[in-house]
C-alpha cells in the first residue's frame, strides 16, 4: 500500500489547533492517526470527538453525566 502523507500532516494540524473538519479529514480516514487527536490533551472537542469515533477509541468519550439526565419525552415542549 503506498504511503499517503496527508494523514500525518492533517494530524499535526489538528494537534496544533485546526478545527476545520475538511482539513483534518485525511487524519480521520486512518485509524492510527485519528487516535492521536482523540488522546491528546487540549485538542478542541470538535476535533476530539470525531477523532475518537474514527479511531475506534470509545473510551475517550466522557461517560453520561448523572446530574444532567436526558429529558423524557413527556417533559419536552
C-alpha positions in Angstrom: 0.0 0.0 0.0 1.5 3.4 -0.9 2.2 5.8 1.9 0.0 8.9 1.9 1.5 11.9 3.7 -1.8 13.8 4.0 -2.9 11.9 7.1 0.2 12.8 9.3 0.0 16.4 8.1 -3.7 16.6 9.0 -3.0 15.0 12.4 -0.3 17.6 13.1 -2.7 20.4 12.1 -5.4 19.0 14.4 -2.9 18.8 17.3 -1.9 22.4 16.7 -5.4 23.8 16.9 -7.0 23.3 13.5 -10.8 22.9 13.8 -11.8 22.9 10.2 -13.1 19.3 9.6 -12.4 19.1 5.9 -8.8 20.0 6.5 -8.3 17.3 9.2 -10.4 14.7 7.3 -7.4 12.8 6.0 -6.4 12.1 9.6 -9.9 10.7 10.3 -9.6 8.3 7.5 -6.7 6.4 9.1 -7.4 4.9 12.5 -3.7 5.1 13.5 -3.6 8.9 13.0 -7.2 9.5 14.2 -6.3 8.2 17.7 -3.7 10.9 18.3 -6.0 13.9 18.5 -8.5 11.8 20.4 -6.0 11.1 23.1 -4.1 14.4 23.1 -4.9 16.9 25.9 -6.1 20.3 24.9 -7.5 19.4 21.5 -10.7 21.2 20.6 -13.8 18.9 21.2 -15.0 19.5 17.7 -11.8 17.6 16.6 -11.5 15.2 19.6 -15.0 13.6 19.3 -14.8 12.7 15.6 -11.2 11.5 16.1 -12.3 9.2 18.9 -15.0 7.8 16.8 -12.8 7.4 13.7 -10.0 5.9 15.8 -12.4 3.4 17.4 -11.3 4.8 20.8 -14.7 4.8 22.5 -13.1 5.1 26.0 -12.1 8.7 25.1 -15.7 9.8 25.3 -16.9 11.1 28.7 -19.4 8.9 30.5 -23.0 10.2 30.6 -23.5 12.7 33.3 -25.9 11.6 36.0 -26.6 15.1 37.1 -27.9 16.0 33.6 -30.2 13.1 32.6 -31.7 13.0 29.1 -35.1 14.7 29.1 -38.0 12.4 29.0 -40.4 12.7 26.0 -43.2 13.9 28.4 -41.0 16.8 29.6 -40.3 18.2 26.1 -42.4 21.0 24.8 
